[in-house]
Amino acid sequence: MSLSRRAFVTLSLLGTAGCVGGPPNTHRLRLVTGTAGGLYETLGNRFAAELTRNGLPTSPIPSPGSIENLTSLAENRADLGLALADSADFFVREQHRQVSAVARMYMNYVHLVVMVSSPITTARDLSGKRVSVGLEGSGTHLTALRVLQVLHLKVTESPLGLDESLDALESGAIDGLFWSGGVPTPALTTRPHLRLVPLDDVVVLLRRRYGSIYELALVPTGVYGAAQPVQTVGTPSYLVSRLGLPADVVFDVTRVLFESRDKLGAPNAPGMVLDKRYAIDTGAVPLHEGAARYYRSDYG
């Protein structure tokens, strides 16, 4: 079966979520993004501007991250949002709450960051240390706790945002921090004397327990001053919507997403390409009917 035929068949089986009739939503859309210094904030602000420019007035709203974004969508406090795949999978399959997917967008990288002078060279060296696991409500928080759990590590956890974590690391208040975001993350590039700890041995453990939402990812040579690629945990990032957002609105949101993708400024690194062939692969999160209709228009 050809790629086009496979995609068409796949899309014909998707799109059961968000099948809402009626005229397009004329109200200002609410797009929940992320924390200061992270890619979600930058990407969300740029996408909101493109939606507004294309006749879909949109307000970007900062947030702690993925879990809070998904909760806002499920409770109709937001219309669109960005979320990590593992957070969305947890929210839908384990929390049994409903949201819809618009697109799989790009790969996020799990960063385990220490000072260059730190004796920590593997994740297992975190045992007994002081570690920032990200803000509660963020995707980083969920992923970090899973990494610690599959390694059976006990640490002193600090639920800090990225900037706070970096300040604490540099002052010696913590020994390491977790961050899940794009490569490079701007807030990290402005701080000297940082080093990434490889997480390649964690990928198999995460996949064994949670499935293929986790992948092996490479942070390229030169990023954050690394002399060679650093293997780490990768998980996709989704654009998601509330279930009841009208299908016509989501169709237009999806159209603007792809028409403006060159203006969104996603980092130029492996896995950061917004591509229709992969956009429909949103795992346990069903495509919104409006998004599915957009993809079907390409394969019909």
Secondary structure, DSSP 8 states (H G I E B T S, - for coil): --HHHHHHHHHHH---BT---SS---S-EEEE---TTSHHHHHHHHHHHHHHHTT--EEEE--S-HHHHHHHHHTTS-SEEEEEHHHHHIIIIIS----EEEEEEEEEEEEEEEETT-S--SGGGGTTSEEE---TTSHHHHHHHHHHHHTT---EEE---HHHHHHHHHHTS-SEEEEEE-SS-HHHHTSSSEEE---HHHHHHHHHHH-TT-EEEEE-TTGGG-SS-EEEEEEEEEEEE-TTS-HHHHHHHHHHHHHTGGGS---SSTT----HHHHT--TTS-BBHHHHHHHHHHH-
